[in-house]
Amino acid sequence: MPSLRDIRRRIGSVKSTQQITKAMKMVAAAKLRRAQEAITKARPYATLLEQALVRIAQRAASEGGAGHPLLAARPVKVVELVVITSDRGLAGGFNSNIGRRVQRFLVENADRYEKILISTIGKKGRDFFRARHVSIRKDYTGIHQKLSADKAQEIAREYGERFLSGELDAVFLVFNEFKSAISQKVAVKQLLPVETGPAEDSAGIDFLYEPARKELLEQLVPRHLDVQVFRALLDSAASEHGARMTAMESATKNATDMIAMLSLQYNRARQAYITKELSEIVSGAESLK
Amino acid sequence: MALTLEIVTPEKRVARLECDEVRAPGSLGGFGIRKGHTPFLSALEPGRLTAVAGGQETHYAIGGGFLQVADDKVIVLADTAEARDEIDVERARRAFQDASDRLRSLTEQDGNYALEAARVKRATARITVAG
């Protein structure tokens, strides 16, 4: 049976932990709001660019040919997974879900491809694979601290070049897709070759292009890549804050339950102590008679 | 008003407005758009994009991108876009100075030539719009 003082000390320590989790929850909520805003703001550009690209690529496809080397699928031998995790923990299953998904991908596709490379964005993913002795081709650092379209562009352009050089045949992004503040879903999304949907029968009038369609595609496709990477990073950031908020919320609740339980224990122990004292006094007085 | 103009960048929507005419720096030369323009997709150079509404001109400094016209809707997919009051002129002037200094020491064959030339153009666009 723990002494009164032990219980009091435990209550104190749980309380201070609760203060921390509560504060972290508030911070995550504030960051989540900003991250969500960033997603909303980035959406029009991504949607409009995709529409323009799909139309022009489908037009090219309906006339034969892929129209652009980054759109051309080829037999896939070397695949690379770009794994996006957070730099910080305490976000529930946010990072471990990603790790598990990648491991499943590796098992399921071990026979299908000659080689599966892994690159990481975010410290937690890097640590996950290092701990399991999975080799990492490249670890991109310092992406999350100040997320910008420029950083996404750097990564996207690198993959574009490596795809063109024949170094790899397909690239997938693995990241937490933002569904809502309380729900994230691990997504595996193909980055390269760029998919533009099935060739539609191109009715209606064609656009006038300036410069010619081919040159335009050459500028549009890399931009589209940038946007895909940027979107995945934004989604991951918002998901991270959402996951942390939920995790910290339940931690705070658990702390409340624990304090209630400990208080009950404390009061019971106190009462037992008083009863014991009283009966000692009474019996002491009794014996003096 | 005859046209709707929407300017978006990867990071946000910069403007959505109604106007009569749009003038833009196309990669093959400047062009203008009015009501009833044929469907058109053009690459843009860094430069000044102007929206004319009731004789009133609004200027934006854009850092390259694309412009699409269809059904009297003009969509500008800009790498960067700033309205006049958002431009940091001091910074643009410094960028112009630095980039043109570097450009002078490069030849056209140099890998960084196009990059620096684009920087000069972007800075010039900002200074013109702000000026």
Chai-1 contact restraints between the chains, C-beta under 6 A:
chainA,res_idxA,chainB,res_idxB,connection_type,confidence,min_distance_angstrom,max_distance_angstrom,comment,restraint_id
A,K41,B,K12,contact,1.0,0.0,6.0,A-B,restraint_1
A,P44,B,V8,contact,1.0,0.0,6.0,A-B,restraint_2
A,P44,B,R13,contact,1.0,0.0,6.0,A-B,restraint_3
A,Y45,B,V8,contact,1.0,0.0,6.0,A-B,restraint_4
A,Y45,B,P10,contact,1.0,0.0,6.0,A-B,restraint_5
A,L48,B,I75,contact,1.0,0.0,6.0,A-B,restraint_6
A,L48,B,L77,contact,1.0,0.0,6.0,A-B,restraint_7
A,L49,B,L77,contact,1.0,0.0,6.0,A-B,restraint_8
A,A52,B,Q68,contact,1.0,0.0,6.0,A-B,restraint_9
A,A149,B,P10,contact,1.0,0.0,6.0,A-B,restraint_10
A,A149,B,E11,contact,1.0,0.0,6.0,A-B,restraint_11
A,F207,B,P39,contact,1.0,0.0,6.0,A-B,restraint_12
A,F207,B,L41,contact,1.0,0.0,6.0,A-B,restraint_13
A,L208,B,T38,contact,1.0,0.0,6.0,A-B,restraint_14
A,L208,B,F40,contact,1.0,0.0,6.0,A-B,restraint_15
A,Y209,B,L41,contact,1.0,0.0,6.0,A-B,restraint_16
A,E210,B,G26,contact,1.0,0.0,6.0,A-B,restraint_17
A,E210,B,L28,contact,1.0,0.0,6.0,A-B,restraint_18
A,E210,B,S42,contact,1.0,0.0,6.0,A-B,restraint_19
A,P211,B,L28,contact,1.0,0.0,6.0,A-B,restraint_20
A,L216,B,A43,contact,1.0,0.0,6.0,A-B,restraint_21
A,Q219,B,A43,contact,1.0,0.0,6.0,A-B,restraint_22
A,F230,B,P10,contact,1.0,0.0,6.0,A-B,restraint_23
